[in-house]
Amino acid sequence: MFESRAAVFTDAGHPVSIETLALDVPQPGEVLVRMTSSGVCHSDLHVRDGHWERPGPIVLGHEGAGIVEAVGEGINPELIGRPVALTWYAPCLTCRNCQLGRQWICTGSPALGHAMTDGTTRLTRPDGSPVLSYLSIGTMASRQVVPAAAVVPLPDGVPPEVAALIGCGVSTGVGAVIKTAAVPAGATVAVIGLGGVGLSCVMGAKIAGASRIIVVDVNRQKIELAGELGATHWVHAAKDDPKGVVDGIRAAAGNGGPDFVFEAIGLPETISQAVAALPPGGTACLVGLTRYGQSASFEAFPFVDGGRRIIGSNYGSAVAAVDFPRYAEMYLQGRLPIEKLIDRRLDLAELEDAFDRLRAGQAARQMVVFED
């Protein structure tokens, strides 16, 4: 039996509590990870604020990295001591989508139940009551037991915070560009929203060889950071002038608008702007997730008449065991400057303040760092 200091969500709209939980040993097909870093992602805020219903109590966090400390039966013991990134959508490897190579839409992932493969949890409170793990990995904890399929070893030399970001934001944004949309060299790209995922879309567009990369945000510091990552043009996201924003994107892209627009916020109004900015033949790739129950709209006739497209991108179409090491190598080669996304390092006790910064749109990526 181990102990884990963790951020526990219980009720929507209430602050998370930092608790010491009991952590059982890994069972067959499971791995015990000492966490080294966890990102503070907008998805965690959606849960914290009740935008997405999740069962409580549950340890938050789904963007994490750590060191393997123990393995359950059936897992290679040589994994112990290895630095790893965690995927928040551990594939079952047996469903139809997994068999087709589409692990990012696996229908049998234990993440769907926020538990282990057998449907149980390894975490308990001092009174013995069970605590779930968000998306089966609950990375905002000093230690976690996770499904073995969630664990991806990375090459030596990748810092913990970078490894954690590869586990979610980077794979989601970079993958949306180079995998889901498969942006060709020379295309024009616009990115709406410059959080960690949107900035990763910018890096993906740079890798893809986009000729123009237009970024849209209200925060000047994020726009400047996007310029360091490869953006060539920017548009201020004036909330009181949505048509002006669309016109600005089109003008910056030239030729009637960008070939691809990546919406990385998850707001109905910015989704509509992404579609409206497209020229004939253009593609809007929706990467940001809305609150439950929200709809976006667009004018149908020009959409159909112009042969425009809308595609959804979940997790950047990631096959974690293949893509995480690939993105790590790109980082080591200097092609993915992931460390530039990090604008704050913090302790679990500062999590509520980190959520406040997210709500205010002030954060790129804040990282919880765990001490040895």
N, C-alpha and C positions, 0 to 999 in steps of 0.2 A: 504494500500500500504506500502511495506517495501523497504529497500535499501539492495543491496548486492555488496560487493567488490569481483570482480571476474577476473580470468585470461581468456581473450578472444582471441581465434584464429580466424584470418580473412583470411589470405593468406598463402599458403604453402611456407615454407622456410623463412618466416619472423618471427621476434620475437613476442611472445604473448604480448598483452597490458593488463595492470591492470586497470580496469575500475570500476566505481560505476554505477550499473544498478538499474533500478526500478524493483521491484519484486511484482507481484500481489498476492492477497490472494489465498489460495488453493480453487479450485473448487470441486464439488462432486467427491469423489473417490481419492482425492489428500491430500498430507500431506506437511506441511511446516516444514523444518528441519533447525535448526541452526547448521552449520557444526562445528565440533571440530577438525577434522583431515582429511587429504587427502594424499594418497600415490602418488608418482611420478613414474608412471609405464611406461614401454617401449612402450606400446600401445599409450600413449599420445605423446611420441616422434615420433612414426610413423606418427601420424596426423600432428604434428608440422612441420616435415620435408618433408611432401608430399608423403610419401611412401604409405599411405592409403588416398584416396580421401574422404574428409568430407566437407559438406557445411558450409560456414561461413557467418556471425559471429556465433561462437559457444563457449560456456564455456567448457573448458577442464576438465578432471578429471573423474574417474569412480571407484575409490577405496576410499570410504569415510565412515565416521561415524559422528554422531551428536546427538542432543537432539531435540525431537519433540516439536515445539512451538505452532502449530495450526493444526487443521484438517478441511477438507471440509465435506460437507454434506454426511452422510452415513458412516462415519468413527467413531469408538468408541472414545469418548473424553477422556477416561481413558488413551489413548496413549500419551496424552500431558505430557511432562516432562520425558518421558522414553528415556534412551540412546538406540540408534539403530545403526545397520550397514546397509549399502545400497547395494543391489544387482544391478549390472549393466545390468542385463537382466530380468527385471520385467516380469513375465509370464502373458499371457492373461488368462490362466486357462481354455480356451474353445477350443483351436485348438487340432488336433489329437495328436500331441506330448505331450502337457500338459496332455491330458486325459490318455495317456499311461505312465505318470509319468516322462516324459523326458523334464522337463522345460528348461533345458539348450539349447535345440534346438527348443524352441517355435517359431512358424511361425507368431504369432500375437503380439509379444512384441512391446510396444511403443518405446523401445530402437532402433528399426530398423529405426525410423524416427527422433530420437533425440528430441522428443517432448513428450507432454502429450498424454493420450489415445485418446483425440479428435483431435490430430494432430496439436494443437497450442502450444505456449510457454507462460510462465508466465513472462519472462524477456524482458525488453526493454531498449534501450539506451535513453539518455535524449531527443533525437529528435523523440522518439516514435517508432523507427524501432525495429523489433523483433530480439531477440538473442536466438539461440537454446541452448540446454543442451546436452552435449555428452552422448550418450546412455541413454538419458532421465533423468540423475541424475546430470551431470556436477558438480562434487564434489569440484572443485577448486574455490569455492565461499563461502563467509561467511554465506550466507543463500541460500536455494534452496527449490522450490516446486517440489515434485516428485510424481509419481504414488504410491498409497498406497501399491501396490504389491511389490514395491521396498524396503519397510521398514521392517526390521526384528529386533524386540526387542531382547536384549541380557541379560544374567544374570548379577546381580550386581557384581562389582569388576573387570570388564574388562576395562582396560585403553583405551582411545579413539584411540590411534595409533594402538593398537592391534585389536580393533574392525574394524578399517578401513582395515587392512591387511586381516582379515578374509573375508572381502567383495570382495576381488579379489585374490591377490597373494597366500594366504594360501589355500583358497578353490581350486584354480586352481592346485596347486602343490600337496598338500596332497590328494585331491580328485582323481587326475590322478593315484596315486599309489593305494589307498585303495578302490576306487570306479570303475574308468574306467578300469584299468588293473587288479584290484582285486588280487594284489600280495599276494601269500600265505606265511605263516611263513616258514623260512628256505631257501627261494629263494635267488639268487644272483641278485643284482641290480646295474646298472651304471646310473649316472646322468651326462649329458653333458651340461655344462653351469650353473653357480652359481649366477645368479641374485636372486631376491626375489622368483620367481617361482621355479627355480632349487633348491634353498635351502629348499623350502617347500617340494619339492619332497624327499629330504633327510630326512626331519622330518617324512614324510609319510612312507618311507621305514623303518625307525626305529620303528614306531608304528606297521607296518605290521609284524615285526619280521624277517626282511631280515637277512641272515647270513653274507653276505658281502655287503657293500655299497661302490662302487667305484665312485669317483667324478673326473670330468675332467674340467679344466679351466686354463687360463693363469695367473690368479691373485693369488699370494701366500696367501694374507690375506683372500680371499674368501675360499680358500682351507682349511686354518686353522679354519675358522669359521665353515665350513662344518664338520670338525672333532669334534668340540664342539657339533654339532647337531646330530652326530651319524655315520658319514662316517668312514669307516675302512681302506680304501686304496685311493690313489690318483694318477692321471696321469696328467702330464703337457701337455697342449694342444698346442704342437708345430705346428704353422701354416705351416711351411715349410716341415713337415714330417707327413702328414695325415695317412700314413700306420703305422708309428711308434706309433701313438696315438691308432689306432685300436689294434695293437699288444699288447700295454701296458694294454689296457682294458681287453683283453682276458687273459693275463697272471695274472693280479690282481684278476680276477674272478675265474680262474681255470676251469677245466672241459670243456675247449674249448670256454668259453665265458660266459657272464652273461645271466641269464634267462630272464631278462628284462632290456632294455635300455630306459631311458627317455631323449628325446632331448628337452631342455628347452631354446633354443636360437632362432630358426627359421631361420637358414641359410641352403641353399642347401648342402653345403659341410659337415656340421655336421649331417644333416639328413642322408646323405650317409654313414658317419662313424657309425652312430647308427645302421643302417641295417647291415653293413659289420662286426660289432663286435659280431653279434648274433651267437650262436651255433645252431645246428639243434634243432628245437622246440622252439627257443627263440622268444621273442616279442619286437618289437620296438614301443614305445608309443610316438607319436609326440605331444608335448605340446606347443612348441614355434610356433609363427605365423610368416611366411615369409612376405616379401613385396608382393604386388599384382603382379601376372604374373610370379612369379618364380616357377621353377620346380626342383625337385631333382631326382637323378637316382640311380639305383642299378643293380647289375648283376642278371638277372632273373633266370637262371638255378639253381644255388645253393639255391636261395631263395625258389623256388618251391620244389626242390628235398629235401631240409632239413626241409620242413614243417614249415618254419618261418612265422611270422605274423607282419603286421604293423597295428596299430590302432591309430586313432586320438582322442584326448581328448580335448573337449571344456569345459572350466570353471570347470574342474574336475568333470564333470557329476553332478553338484551341483543342489540340490533342496534347495534353500536358506532357506526357513522357517524351514526346518528340519536340514540341515547340519550346518548352521551358529551357532545356539545354541550348537550343538554337539561339534564343534571345540572350541567354547568358554569354554565349560566345560572341554575339554581336556587341554586347557591352564590353567584354574584355578586349575586343578589337577596336574600341572607340567609336563604333558606329551607332550605338544606342547610349547616349549620355544620361542614363536613368537617374544618377545621383542628383542631377539638377532639379528633379521634381520635388525633392525633399526640402520643405521649408521650415520644419520644426521636428524636434525629437522630444519626447515627453514620457512621463511615468503614467501608469494606469490611473493613479489618483487624479490626474489632470484631464481625464477623458471628457468630462462634461464641458470643460472650457474648450476643448478641441471641437466638440459638437457645436458649440456656439459659433466658433469661427467658420465651420462648414455652412451653418445656416446663413451667415452673413456673406457667404461667397468669397471669403478672404484666404482660403487655403488651397494650395496645390496638392501636396500630400504631407500629412502629419504622421509621424511614425512613433508608436510605442516601442521603447527599447527596454528589454529585460536584462537585468544584471545577472552575472553568473551566480 
